[in-house]
Amino acid sequence: MARKKQDNTSTLTKAEEQVMQAVWQLGEGFAGEIAEAVAEPKPAYRTVLTEIRILEQKGFVGHRSMGGNNQYYPLVSKADYSGRMLGSLMDSYFGGSYRQLVSFFMEDKGIGCDDLDALAHIIEEKRKEVQS
C-alpha cells in the first residue's frame, strides 16, 4: 500500500534524517550522489532510494527528471526543520522555557566559560539589533 503524502511538519526517523542531512549538504543531487554523501555507517544504496521516496512523500524532498534520472533537492530547509525540532524539544522537555533549556545545559552538561562568553556576546548583539 502506498504511503499518503503528508505535510512537511512531520518529524523524521533517524534513517530519514541521515539521508536528509546528505540532501541538505549537497543542495541537490542524484540518488548515487546522495548515497555517497550519507554519513557512516552508510546504508545500502537501495535503502537510500527507499528513504528518498519516503522523504518525497512526506514533502521534504522534491525532484526534477533529467534524462531518465531524478535529481533531488530539499523542499524544507535545514534551519526550518531544526527550528521546529528545537521548539518541539523545548515544549516537551523544558515547558517552552529558554531559561530551563539553558539551565539544563549549564548544570547537567557543563557548558564551559568560553561557551558562556560566546552566548553572552550573541545575546548582546541581539539586544543591540532590537534596540535599533
N, C-alpha and C positions, 0 to 999 in steps of 0.2 A: 504494500500500500504506500502511495506517495505521501510525503510529509506536506502539511499545509504550509503555505508561505506565511511567515509571522512578521510582525513589525520589528524594527531593529532595536526595540527596547529590551529584547531578550538578553539573557546572560549567556555566556559561552562556557562550554565544558572545557576541561584542561586541554584536550586534544584539539578542539576547535580554536582555542586561544593560541595554542602553539603555531597552528597554520596561519591564523590571523596576524600574529606577530611578524611572520615572514612576509605576508602581503603588505603590511604597513611598512616594513623595512624596504621592500622593493619599490613600492608605489604602484607598480603594475608588473605583471609577468605571466608567462605561460606556466602550465602546471609543472613542467620539469624544473623550471627556474625556482618556482615556489618550493618544490620538494627539496631542491638543493639548499635553499635558504633557511629551511626549518632547522631549529637548534637541535643539538644532540640531546638525547638519543633520537635519531631520525626514524620516523615511522616509515613503513613501506610506501612506495610510490602510489599504489592503489588505495592505500589508506588516506594519503594526502588528497587524492582525487575525490574520495568519498567525503572528506571533511570540507573540501571546497564546495561541493554540491550542497552540503548542509548549510554552509555559510551563505550561499546564494539564496537558498530557501528561507533563511532567517533574515535576509535583507542586509547582510553585512558586506557582501561582495557582489559585484556585477561583472559582466564580461562583454567583450566585443569579439565577433568571429573574424578571424584573419586567416584566409587561405586554408580553411578546414580545421584550424586550431582556435582555441579560445584564449584570449588574453584577459586576465582577471585583474580587477582593480578594487580598492576599498570604496564602499558606499558610506561607511561610518569611520570617522577619523579616530585615531588612537586617543587623542585628547578628549573627544566626546565620550568615548567608551570608558576611559579612565575616570573621568569626572562622574559618570553615572555609577560606576562601581564603588568609588570612594564615598559618594553620597549614600549609597545603599549600606556600605560598611559602617559609616558614621551613624546612620539611623538605627541599624540593627544592634550595634555593639556599644555605641557611645551616646545614645539618646539624642543624636543630632548636634552634639556639643563639640565645638572645636577645642575648647578648653580640656574636656575629658580626653579627647584624642591626643593632644599634645602632652598632657599629663601622663598618659599611658606610655608614650614613647620616652618621656623623660625618666619616669620612675621604673618602669618594667623593662625597657630596652636600653637604658643607659645612654641616652644621647650625650655626646661629649660637648665640651665647651666650644670647639670650633663650629660644630653644627648649630649650637645655640646662638653664637655670634652671627652666623650666616642667616639664620632665621630672623634675628633682630634687625639685621640690615634690610632684609626683604620687607619686613613689616614697616620699617621707617620709610623706605622708598614708596610703598603703597600709600602710607599716610600722606606723604607729600603730593602724590597724584590726586588723592581725594580732596585735599585742601585747595588745590589749584584750580 
